[in-house]
């Protein structure tokens, strides 16, 4: 569901960002970031990443842990002229090391997971200047620990 305040161009830009991720076109997605953009992505607790290079590192970490990772946009909500909350559902099979910082490091389980995410994105002058991803860590951990059940 798209809020009425989200302009068609903002909606298209945001959806393209996730489409590029899903298509593994991360270099193109990295070009959507300002050089000094601040990214707060996993692993949590470390310093924020910066710019397109920070995005590439984040995307590669997720692909290492979940080679078939896919992000579905569930909703886009505008907060003012440049900030958006994006509700997401991430799915993938845990096939590589997953580093969640203070939450721990998880060896591959082979399990398919479905995890709600939210990303706050700020767009200025046609580029992402801020991106912060949060996810339902409790849900993810419960799914990863389900292996032994």
JOPETA-V248418 format. One record per pair of residues at least 24 apart in sequence whose C-alpha atoms are under 8 Angstrom apart, sorted by sequence separation. I is the first residue (numbers start at 1). J is the second residue. If there is no record, write none. Layout:
I J
I J
This chain:
68 92
69 93
90 114
91 115
115 139
27 52
30 55
67 92
68 93
89 114
90 115
115 140
30 56
66 92
67 93
89 115
90 116
114 140
66 93
67 94
89 116
90 117
113 140
66 94
67 95
88 116
89 117
27 56
65 94
66 95
67 96
87 116
88 117
26 56
65 95
66 96
87 117
88 118
113 143
64 95
65 96
87 118
88 119
113 144
64 96
65 97
86 118
87 119
111 143
26 59
64 97
65 98
85 118
86 119
111 144
64 98
85 119
86 120
85 120
86 121
109 144
62 98
84 120
85 121
111 147
61 98
83 120
84 121
21 59
83 121
84 122
109 147
83 122
82 122
83 123
82 123
82 124
65 108
22 69
22 70
21 70
22 71
21 71
18 71
18 72
18 73
46 101
43 99
44 100
45 101
42 99
43 100
44 101
45 102
15 73
42 100
43 101
44 102
42 101
43 102
44 103
11 76
6 76
6 77
5 77
6 78
1 74
2 75
3 76
5 78
1 75
2 76
3 77
1 76
2 77
3 78
51 129
41 131
37 128
38 129
39 130
40 131
41 132
42 133
37 129
38 130
39 131
40 132
41 133
34 127
36 129
37 130
38 131
39 132
40 133
41 134
32 126
33 127
34 128
37 131
32 127
33 128
34 129
32 128
33 129
